[in-house]
Amino acid sequence: MLLYHVRGATSFDHLRTVNGICYSSFREATYALNLLNDDSEWITCPEEASHYKNAGSLRNLFAIILVFNNLSDPFQLWDKFSKDFSEDFLHKNAYYCLI
């Protein structure tokens, strides 16, 4: 993400430097640049993937997002995509619901 927003970076230290402060991690630098202040990046990811991935793959993606990122509101992500995450269960068990 920093590569898209930091022009002319010549080193990894340059990527982590914002307003003269060299941050210890790339994540801190993205927060300093206000690139990841909300969860919009992590909402866009499953939104795009839901167009061509199956429910199992979307659940795996959801787990990866939860484990490797610090979401401010993970329940918002679940609420928005819970239907997409469980679509295969709904179709597979629709017969049992009719009994």
N, C-alpha and C positions, 0 to 999 in steps of 0.2 A: 504494500500500500504506500509506503514511504517513497518507493521508486517513482510512483505516479505523481507525487506532490512535491518532491524535493528535486529541483532542477540542477543539473550540473554536479551532482554528487561524485566525488572522486575517491571516497573511501567509506568504510562502514561507520567510522567515527563521524564523518560529515553527515551521514544519514541520521545519526542519533543526536546531532547538534541542532538545537532550536533556540534562536535568539541568544547565541553565544554560550549556551549551557549544553554540555555534552551529557546526555542522559545515559544511565547504565544499561537500559534495555530499549529495544525498538518500540515496545508497547508504551513505555513512558513518553517516548518522543511523539508517538501518534496522539496520545492524550494531550500533550503540550501543544500540538498543532490543531487540536479540536477535531481530529479526524474520527475518533471513536468515542465520543462522549455519550452517545446513546447506542442502543442496540440495533440501529437501522441497518448496519452492514450485515449483522447476523440474521436479520429478518429477510433481507434481500436474497441471501444465499439459498435457503430452502424454498423461497418463493420461485426463484428461477429453476431450481432442481425439480420442483413438483411438476413442471411441464413435461419432463421426459424421464423421470425416475419412478420406480415402483415404491410402494409403501415401506417395504423392508429397507430399501436403500435410504429412504428419507428418515427412518428411525435411526439408522446407523449415523447419518449425517447429524441428526439432532444430538445423539450421544457424544459425537466428536466435538460439536460446538460447546456442549455443556462441560466436557472434561477439560478441553484445552483453552477455553476462553472464560473471561470473567464477566458474565452477563449481569447487567444491573437488574433485569427483571425476567428471569427464565420462564416464569409462568405466562408472561405475555406471548412468548414464542410458542409455548405449548398450546395456549388458547387459540392462537391464530391458525395453527397447522394440525391440531389434534385430529380433525377429520381426514386429512391427507395421510397422517401417520397410521391411522387405523382402518383405512379403506379396505385392505385385504381381509382383515378380520370380519368386517361387516358383510362382505360378499361371501366369505367362506362359511360363516355361521348364520346366514340369513335363513337357511332351512330350519335350523333349530329354534329360531325366534318365532317361526310360524306355527310350530307345534303347540 
